[in-house]
Amino acid sequence: MAQWIAYITNIIWLLGIALLMGGPTICKVLNVAEPDLLKKAREHPFQTFIGLFILNSMGASQLSTGAFEVYVDDQLVFSKLAVGRMPSGPELLSGMKALGYIATQSAESSY
């Protein structure tokens, strides 16, 4: 459902910008009268653009999962989804050590 919402809002965004910029020309080419809604949108281009932008941002936010995962050679070192927070430097280093990686002295001392 979230992907569908993001897809539809993106289509509305693109069509809205196209109509805002070239609405009268598009209507002439299609041989149709310019709709009242398009006239109103062209009378207030800034407000229309902001509304379309907000709509598109809301749709795009439907795809955000908040995931932040660190993998080393296909091995999971840290998952924000599992823990619910961002990792610290020492956590990442200890996770890599658990996989057999050895940190240099400068990497360990910087944390």
RAPE-V147795 format. One record per residue. N is the residue number from 1. RES is the residue in one small letter. SS is DSSP state (@ for helix, = for strand, . for the rest). PSI is psi in whole degrees, 0 to 359 (999 if undefined). OMEGA is omega in degrees with one decimal (NA if undefined). Layout:
BEGIN
N/RES/SS/PSI/OMEGA
N/RES/SS/PSI/OMEGA
END
This chain:
BEGIN
1/m/./319/-178.9
2/a/@/320/178.0
3/q/@/322/179.6
4/w/@/315/178.8
5/i/@/315/179.5
6/a/@/320/179.4
7/y/@/313/-178.8
8/i/@/315/-179.6
9/t/@/327/176.8
10/n/@/319/177.4
11/i/@/316/178.6
12/i/@/318/177.9
13/w/@/308/-177.4
14/l/@/315/178.3
15/l/@/320/179.4
16/g/@/315/178.9
17/i/@/317/178.9
18/a/@/316/179.9
19/l/@/325/178.9
20/l/@/321/-177.1
21/m/@/324/-175.3
22/g/@/28/-176.6
23/g/@/307/-179.2
24/p/@/320/179.1
25/t/@/317/179.4
26/i/@/317/179.1
27/c/@/321/178.1
28/k/@/315/-179.8
29/v/@/320/179.5
30/l/@/354/179.0
31/n/./47/176.6
32/v/./156/178.1
33/a/./146/178.8
34/e/./122/-179.0
35/p/./152/179.3
36/d/@/322/-179.9
37/l/@/320/178.0
38/l/@/322/177.1
39/k/@/315/178.6
40/k/@/318/179.8
41/a/@/322/179.9
42/r/@/336/174.8
43/e/@/333/-178.4
44/h/./68/-173.5
45/p/@/321/-178.4
46/f/@/313/180.0
47/q/@/321/178.9
48/t/@/315/179.6
49/f/@/315/179.7
50/i/@/317/178.1
51/g/@/316/177.8
52/l/@/320/179.5
53/f/@/315/179.1
54/i/@/318/177.6
55/l/@/315/179.4
56/n/@/320/178.4
57/s/@/320/178.0
58/m/@/320/177.7
59/g/@/317/179.9
60/a/@/328/-179.9
61/s/@/342/177.7
62/q/./337/-178.3
63/l/./352/-178.2
64/s/./128/179.8
65/t/./343/-176.0
66/g/./11/-177.5
67/a/./139/171.3
68/f/./104/-177.2
69/e/=/140/179.8
70/v/=/123/177.5
71/y/=/144/171.4
72/v/=/117/-178.4
73/d/./51/178.7
74/d/./13/176.8
75/q/=/129/180.0
76/l/=/124/177.9
77/v/=/320/-178.4
78/f/=/142/176.8
79/s/=/116/177.3
80/k/@/327/179.4
81/l/@/324/-179.0
82/a/@/322/-174.2
83/v/@/329/178.9
84/g/./15/178.9
85/r/./171/177.7
86/m/./154/-178.4
87/p/./158/171.4
88/s/./165/179.0
89/g/@/310/179.1
90/p/@/326/177.6
91/e/@/316/178.9
92/l/@/318/179.0
93/l/@/317/180.0
94/s/@/324/175.8
95/g/@/323/178.1
96/m/@/323/176.3
97/k/@/321/179.2
98/a/@/335/178.0
99/l/./0/176.5
100/g/./6/178.1
101/y/./144/-179.1
102/i/./125/-179.8
103/a/./148/175.0
104/t/./161/-178.7
105/q/@/320/-178.0
106/s/@/327/179.2
107/a/@/319/-179.0
108/e/@/324/-177.0
109/s/@/342/-179.3
110/s/./349/178.2
111/y/./999/NA
END
